[in-house]
Amino acid sequence: MNILHIIGGHLSGGAARGAYWLHRGLLELGVSSKVFTNSRETHGDTTVVSITQNKKGKLFALVREQADFLLQTFYSNRKRIIFSTGFFGSDFTRTKSYKEADIVHLHWICSGMVNIRHLSRVNKPIVWTMRDMWPMTGGCHYAMECEGYLTGCGKCPQLDSSRELDLSRLVVKRKQRRIPKNIKLIGISRWLSECARKSALFQDFDIRTIHNNVNTQDFFPVHKPIARQILGLPPERPIILAGTQNFKDFYKGFTDYLMAVRQLKSDPLLLLFGKSPSDITRLLSREYVSLGFLHDTVSLRLAYSAADVFVAPSRMDAFGKTLAESMACGTPVVCFDATGPKDIVDHKINGYKAKPFDAEDLARGMDWALNESSSTRVSDFKQKQDADFSFLTEIGRQAREKAVRQFDSKVASKRYVELYREILGQK
């Protein structure tokens, strides 16, 4: 079987990274897999075809992305957060990679990557892994309190629109006309799949769940004293880590995080990674260290391993890849018991799930996890002397084991191979 993955955005960040890891997992299983993308970064991978590898391609990609943005400018009071229409994109159906494919596998396809109109030209089976809510909405990537996607959008609060027939309604109507009805939709969490089943757009579609994946060969525990020494962190101080691409992303919940750290009974060092603007960090009531934006896996692995606890206060997340990455590094996670993250953490086994969206309980969970992370280590249990990474605490071992068992790229790849074979009528 030949699989063609369509991936928008930078392959080293966000949703695209999980899609790329899936592609690499399929290659390891002997599946013929290729990526078609608008990412300038291709990792030197010959199985990745980018439309931005020459000046002409870069120019066209930029024009398409800007054209998509210009449609929003008619709404002067709109929220300044990501909104995508799918009106512009490269016609992948004309490429050699498409002609050779047996199955087209869509992932995150915005930023001028795919024109929804082109999907109606596809004469091959389509699998679409939903990596946020955009496939079912009129343009937003996370609906938050809005339930417009349940009825076909219109009066979009993100656009600050009071009209039923606005840009969001037009986007949904266009999707209804152009998206093939026999497409297989995959949610990366049970919550996302359930949202799709209730949506006006996908109520009658075949929707399944295959969790997002991380490469647990890249994300693995580093002995804490070593990780801290490399990063220049205090060897004995309790450390709580938090991180995201941008702390200002409205759905990431860092207002709750700020409220929670003020209520901690313990006195940890706060460690941050990602874009953490000064107007946020100045509100922190405790000592902190910012590692800035971490571009490589090694730095992320060290950050996760150096921490005693990783906190993810997202109010809405399709999955929560940083949670799975942290657990793969043997660091327990504290999150809210809501949306995608609730599939990842097992309460008081490999982390703590706080009441949504209770900052006080989030603080209680961080204190609990810090205490558990200072408890007896696996190597002190005679029956577990042969365990890998014996320097981990029991809660850290549980975190690592779940990440390997449920979220490793090979696990997800095998499930997708089963789906591809079902679609192609293979045993």
C-alpha positions as CSV (number, residue, x, y, z in Angstrom):
1,M,0.0,0.0,0.0
2,N,1.1,3.6,-0.8
3,I,0.1,6.3,1.7
4,L,0.3,10.0,1.0
5,H,0.2,12.3,4.0
6,I,-0.9,15.9,3.5
7,I,0.5,18.0,6.3
8,G,0.4,21.8,6.6
9,G,2.6,23.8,8.9
10,H,6.1,23.4,10.2
11,L,7.1,19.7,10.6
12,S,8.9,20.4,13.8
13,G,6.1,22.0,15.7
14,G,2.5,21.6,16.8
15,A,0.2,19.1,15.1
16,A,2.5,18.5,12.2
17,R,5.1,16.8,14.5
18,G,2.7,14.0,15.5
19,A,1.7,13.5,11.8
20,Y,5.4,13.2,10.8
21,W,6.1,10.7,13.6
22,L,3.2,8.6,12.4
23,H,4.8,8.7,8.9
24,R,8.1,7.6,10.3
25,G,6.4,4.8,12.3
26,L,4.7,3.5,9.1
27,L,8.1,3.4,7.3
28,E,9.5,1.4,10.2
29,L,6.7,-1.1,9.7
30,G,7.6,-1.4,6.0
31,V,4.7,0.7,4.7
32,S,5.3,2.9,1.6
33,S,4.6,6.3,3.0
34,K,5.2,9.9,1.7
35,V,4.6,13.4,3.0
36,F,3.3,16.3,0.9
37,T,3.7,19.6,2.9
38,N,4.3,23.3,2.8
39,S,6.9,23.1,5.5
40,R,10.3,24.6,4.7
41,E,11.8,22.1,7.2
42,T,12.0,18.5,5.7
43,H,14.5,17.0,8.2
44,G,16.5,16.0,5.2
45,D,14.0,13.2,4.6
46,T,13.8,12.0,1.0
47,T,10.2,10.8,1.7
48,V,9.0,14.4,2.3
49,V,8.0,16.5,-0.7
50,S,7.7,20.2,0.1
51,I,6.1,22.8,-2.2
52,T,8.4,25.4,-0.6
53,Q,11.8,24.1,-1.7
54,N,12.3,26.7,-4.4
55,K,11.6,30.5,-4.6
56,K,8.5,30.1,-6.7
57,G,7.0,27.5,-4.3
58,K,7.8,29.7,-1.3
59,L,6.1,32.7,-3.0
60,F,3.0,30.9,-3.9
61,A,2.7,29.4,-0.5
62,L,3.0,32.8,1.1
63,V,0.4,34.3,-1.2
64,R,-2.1,31.5,-0.5
65,E,-1.6,31.9,3.3
66,Q,-2.0,35.7,3.1
67,A,-5.1,35.4,0.9
68,D,-6.7,33.2,3.5
69,F,-5.9,35.8,6.1
70,L,-7.3,38.7,4.1
71,L,-10.8,37.3,4.1
72,Q,-10.9,37.8,7.8
73,T,-10.0,41.5,7.6
74,F,-13.6,42.4,6.7
75,Y,-14.4,41.7,10.4
76,S,-12.5,44.5,12.1
77,N,-13.5,43.5,15.6
78,R,-12.5,39.9,15.2
79,K,-10.4,38.2,17.9
80,R,-6.7,38.1,16.9
81,I,-6.4,34.3,17.0
82,I,-6.0,31.7,14.3
83,F,-9.0,31.4,11.9
84,S,-8.7,29.4,8.7
85,T,-11.1,29.1,5.7
86,G,-9.6,26.4,3.5
87,F,-10.4,28.6,0.4
88,F,-6.8,28.5,-0.9
89,G,-4.2,25.7,-1.2
90,S,-2.0,23.7,-3.5
91,D,-3.7,21.2,-5.8
92,F,-2.1,18.0,-4.6
93,T,-4.2,15.9,-7.0
94,R,-2.0,17.0,-9.9
95,T,1.2,15.7,-8.3
96,K,3.1,12.5,-9.0
97,S,2.9,11.6,-5.3
98,Y,-0.9,11.7,-5.4
99,K,-1.1,9.6,-8.6
100,E,1.1,6.9,-7.0
101,A,-0.9,6.8,-3.7
102,D,-3.5,4.2,-2.7
103,I,-4.8,6.3,0.2
104,V,-4.7,10.0,0.9
105,H,-4.2,10.8,4.6
106,L,-5.0,14.3,5.6
107,H,-3.8,15.8,8.8
108,W,-3.6,19.5,9.8
109,I,-4.1,21.1,6.3
110,C,-4.4,24.9,7.0
111,S,-2.0,27.8,6.4
112,G,-2.8,27.7,2.7
113,M,-2.0,24.0,2.4
114,V,-5.3,22.6,1.0
115,N,-8.1,24.2,-0.8
116,I,-11.2,22.3,0.4
117,R,-12.6,22.4,-3.2
118,H,-9.8,20.0,-4.3
119,L,-11.0,17.3,-2.0
120,S,-14.0,16.7,-4.3
121,R,-11.5,15.8,-7.0
122,V,-9.9,13.0,-5.0
123,N,-10.8,9.6,-6.5
124,K,-9.0,7.6,-3.9
125,P,-10.0,6.7,-0.3
126,I,-9.4,9.5,2.2
127,V,-8.4,9.3,5.9
128,W,-8.5,12.5,7.8
129,T,-6.9,12.7,11.2
130,M,-8.5,15.6,13.1
131,R,-5.8,17.3,15.1
132,D,-8.0,20.1,16.3
133,M,-11.6,21.2,15.8
134,W,-11.1,23.0,12.5
135,P,-12.4,20.1,10.2
136,M,-15.9,20.5,11.8
137,T,-16.1,24.3,12.3
138,G,-16.5,27.4,10.1
139,G,-12.9,28.5,10.7
140,C,-12.0,28.4,14.3
141,H,-9.6,25.8,15.6
142,Y,-11.0,25.6,19.1
143,A,-14.7,26.5,19.6
144,M,-14.3,27.1,23.4
145,E,-17.8,28.0,24.8
146,C,-19.3,28.4,21.3
147,E,-21.6,25.6,20.1
148,G,-22.1,27.0,16.6
149,Y,-20.4,23.9,15.0
150,L,-23.3,21.9,16.2
151,T,-25.7,23.8,13.9
152,G,-23.5,24.8,11.0
153,C,-22.0,28.0,12.4
154,G,-22.9,31.6,11.7
155,K,-22.9,34.6,14.1
156,C,-19.3,33.6,14.8
157,P,-18.1,35.0,18.1
158,Q,-14.5,34.8,17.0
159,L,-15.3,37.1,14.1
160,D,-17.5,39.2,16.3
161,S,-20.3,38.6,13.7
162,S,-24.0,39.2,14.3
163,R,-25.0,37.8,10.9
164,E,-26.2,34.2,10.4
165,L,-24.8,34.2,6.9
166,D,-21.2,35.2,7.7
167,L,-17.8,33.8,6.7
168,S,-18.1,30.9,9.2
169,R,-21.4,29.8,7.7
170,L,-20.0,30.0,4.2
171,V,-17.0,27.9,5.2
172,V,-19.2,25.2,6.6
173,K,-21.5,25.2,3.6
174,R,-18.4,24.8,1.3
175,K,-17.2,21.9,3.4
176,Q,-20.6,20.3,3.2
177,R,-20.4,20.4,-0.7
178,R,-16.8,19.4,-1.1
179,I,-15.9,16.9,1.5
180,P,-16.5,13.3,0.2
181,K,-19.1,11.5,2.3
182,N,-17.1,8.2,2.4
183,I,-14.1,9.8,4.1
184,K,-12.8,8.1,7.3
185,L,-12.5,10.6,10.2
186,I,-10.1,9.9,13.0
187,G,-10.1,11.9,16.3
188,I,-6.9,11.9,18.3
189,S,-8.9,11.8,21.5
190,R,-12.3,10.4,22.4
191,W,-13.5,13.9,23.2
192,L,-12.6,15.2,19.8
193,S,-14.3,12.2,18.1
194,E,-17.5,12.9,20.1
195,C,-17.4,16.6,19.1
196,A,-17.3,15.5,15.5
197,R,-20.2,13.1,15.9
198,K,-22.3,15.9,17.3
199,S,-21.3,18.4,14.7
200,A,-23.7,19.5,11.9
201,L,-21.0,18.7,9.3
202,F,-20.0,15.1,10.3
203,Q,-23.0,13.6,12.0
204,D,-23.4,10.8,9.4
205,F,-19.7,10.1,8.8
206,D,-17.6,7.1,9.9
207,I,-15.7,8.5,12.9
208,R,-13.1,6.6,15.0
209,T,-10.5,7.3,17.6
210,I,-6.7,6.7,17.4
211,H,-4.7,8.6,20.0
212,N,-2.0,11.0,18.9
213,N,1.5,9.6,19.1
214,V,4.9,10.5,20.4
215,N,8.2,8.9,19.6
216,T,9.2,7.3,22.9
217,Q,12.7,6.5,21.4
218,D,13.3,10.2,21.3
219,F,11.4,11.1,24.5
220,F,12.8,8.9,27.3
221,P,13.9,9.6,30.9
222,V,17.3,11.2,31.6
223,H,18.6,10.9,35.1
224,K,17.3,14.0,36.9
225,P,20.7,15.2,38.3
226,I,22.3,15.0,34.9
227,A,19.4,16.8,33.2
228,R,19.5,19.6,35.8
229,Q,23.3,19.9,35.6
230,I,23.1,20.4,31.8
231,L,20.3,23.0,32.1
232,G,22.0,24.8,35.0
233,L,19.1,24.1,37.4
234,P,19.4,23.6,41.2
235,P,20.0,19.9,42.0
236,E,17.7,19.6,45.1
237,R,14.9,22.2,44.5
238,P,11.5,20.8,43.6
239,I,10.7,21.9,40.0
240,I,7.3,22.3,38.3
241,L,7.5,22.6,34.5
242,A,5.0,24.2,32.2
243,G,5.3,24.8,28.5
244,T,3.6,25.4,25.2
245,Q,4.4,27.1,21.9
246,N,2.7,30.3,23.1
247,F,1.5,31.0,26.6
248,K,-1.0,33.5,25.2
249,D,-2.9,30.9,23.2
250,F,-6.4,31.5,24.6
251,Y,-7.3,27.8,25.1
252,K,-4.0,26.9,26.9
253,G,-5.4,28.0,30.3
254,F,-2.4,29.9,31.7
255,T,-4.7,32.3,33.6
256,D,-5.7,29.2,35.7
257,Y,-2.0,28.3,36.0
258,L,-1.1,31.7,37.4
259,M,-3.9,31.4,39.9
260,A,-2.9,27.9,40.9
261,V,0.8,28.6,41.5
262,R,-0.1,31.3,44.0
263,Q,-2.0,28.7,46.1
264,L,0.8,26.1,46.2
265,K,1.8,24.9,49.7
266,S,5.2,23.9,48.5
267,D,8.0,26.2,47.3
268,P,9.0,24.9,43.9
269,L,11.1,26.6,41.2
270,L,8.8,27.2,38.2
271,L,10.4,26.1,34.9
272,L,8.9,27.4,31.6
273,F,9.5,26.6,27.9
274,G,7.9,28.2,24.9
275,K,7.0,31.8,24.1
276,S,6.5,33.3,27.5
277,P,5.9,37.1,27.1
278,S,7.0,39.4,29.9
279,D,3.3,40.5,30.5
280,I,2.7,36.9,31.6
281,T,5.9,36.1,33.5
282,R,5.7,39.3,35.6
283,L,2.5,37.9,37.0
284,L,4.2,34.9,38.4
285,S,4.3,35.1,42.2
286,R,7.3,32.7,42.5
287,E,10.9,32.3,41.4
288,Y,11.0,31.0,37.8
289,V,13.4,30.1,35.0
290,S,12.4,30.4,31.3
291,L,14.2,28.2,28.8
292,G,12.6,30.1,25.9
293,F,11.4,28.4,22.8
294,L,12.9,24.9,22.5
295,H,13.4,23.8,18.9
296,D,14.9,20.4,19.3
297,T,13.9,17.1,20.9
298,V,17.1,16.8,23.0
299,S,16.3,20.1,24.8
300,L,12.7,19.1,25.4
301,R,13.7,15.7,26.7
302,L,16.1,17.4,29.2
303,A,13.4,19.9,30.3
304,Y,10.9,17.2,31.0
305,S,13.4,15.0,32.8
306,A,14.7,17.8,35.0
307,A,11.2,18.5,36.3
308,D,9.4,16.7,39.1
309,V,6.0,17.6,37.7
310,F,4.7,18.8,34.4
311,V,1.5,20.9,34.5
312,A,-0.8,21.4,31.5
313,P,-3.7,23.7,32.4
314,S,-5.4,23.6,29.0
315,R,-9.1,24.4,28.9
316,M,-9.5,22.8,25.5
317,D,-7.0,20.6,23.7
318,A,-7.5,18.0,21.0
319,F,-5.0,15.7,22.7
320,G,-2.1,17.3,24.6
321,K,1.1,16.1,23.0
322,T,3.3,17.7,25.6
323,L,1.6,15.6,28.3
324,A,2.5,12.4,26.5
325,E,6.0,13.6,25.9
326,S,6.5,14.4,29.6
327,M,5.1,11.0,30.6
328,A,7.4,9.3,28.1
329,C,10.3,11.1,30.0
330,G,9.0,9.6,33.3
331,T,7.6,12.9,34.6
332,P,4.0,12.8,35.9
333,V,1.4,15.3,34.7
334,V,-1.2,17.5,36.3
335,C,-4.0,18.6,34.1
336,F,-7.8,19.3,34.1
337,D,-10.1,16.3,33.8
338,A,-11.5,17.6,30.5
339,T,-11.2,17.4,26.7
340,G,-8.3,15.6,25.2
341,P,-5.9,15.5,28.2
342,K,-8.4,13.4,30.3
343,D,-7.5,10.4,28.0
344,I,-3.8,10.7,28.8
345,V,-3.6,10.9,32.6
346,D,-4.8,8.3,35.1
347,H,-5.7,10.0,38.3
348,K,-3.2,9.5,41.1
349,I,-1.5,6.7,39.1
350,N,0.7,8.6,36.6
351,G,-0.5,12.1,37.4
352,Y,-3.4,14.1,38.7
353,K,-6.7,15.2,37.0
354,A,-8.0,18.4,38.6
355,K,-11.7,19.4,38.6
356,P,-12.4,21.5,35.5
357,F,-11.5,24.4,35.7
358,D,-10.7,24.7,39.4
359,A,-7.3,26.5,40.0
360,E,-7.4,25.5,43.7
361,D,-7.6,21.8,42.8
362,L,-4.9,22.3,40.1
363,A,-2.6,23.6,42.9
364,R,-3.6,20.7,45.1
365,G,-2.6,18.3,42.3
366,M,0.8,19.9,41.8
367,D,1.5,19.6,45.6
368,W,0.4,16.0,45.5
369,A,2.5,15.2,42.5
370,L,5.6,16.9,44.0
371,N,5.2,14.7,47.1
372,E,4.8,11.5,45.0
373,S,7.8,12.4,42.9
374,S,10.0,12.6,46.0
375,S,8.8,9.2,47.2
376,T,10.4,5.8,47.0
377,R,12.1,5.0,43.7
378,V,11.5,1.9,41.6
379,S,15.0,0.6,42.3
380,D,14.1,0.4,46.0
381,F,11.5,-2.3,45.2
382,K,13.2,-5.7,44.9
383,Q,10.5,-7.0,42.6
384,K,11.3,-4.2,40.1
385,Q,15.1,-4.4,40.1
386,D,15.0,-5.4,36.4
387,A,12.8,-2.4,35.4
388,D,14.2,0.0,32.8
389,F,15.1,3.5,34.1
390,S,15.2,2.2,37.7
391,F,16.1,5.8,38.9
392,L,12.4,6.7,38.3
393,T,9.9,7.0,41.1
394,E,6.9,4.7,41.0
395,I,4.7,7.4,39.6
396,G,7.3,8.2,37.0
397,R,7.5,4.5,36.0
398,Q,3.8,4.4,35.6
399,A,3.9,7.5,33.4
400,R,6.6,6.1,31.2
401,E,4.9,2.7,30.9
402,K,1.6,4.2,29.8
403,A,3.3,6.5,27.2
404,V,5.1,3.5,25.7
405,R,2.0,1.2,25.8
406,Q,-0.6,3.6,24.4
407,F,1.0,6.6,22.7
408,D,4.2,5.4,21.0
409,S,4.3,6.0,17.3
410,K,4.6,2.3,16.5
411,V,1.3,1.6,18.4
412,A,-0.5,4.3,16.5
413,S,1.1,3.2,13.2
414,K,-0.1,-0.4,13.7
415,R,-3.7,0.8,14.2
416,Y,-3.5,2.9,11.1
417,V,-2.2,0.0,9.1
418,E,-5.2,-2.0,10.2
419,L,-7.5,0.8,9.1
420,Y,-5.7,1.1,5.7
421,R,-6.1,-2.6,5.1
422,E,-9.8,-2.5,6.0
423,I,-10.3,0.3,3.5
424,L,-8.4,-1.5,0.8
425,G,-10.1,-4.8,1.5
426,Q,-6.9,-6.5,2.6
427,K,-6.6,-9.0,5.4
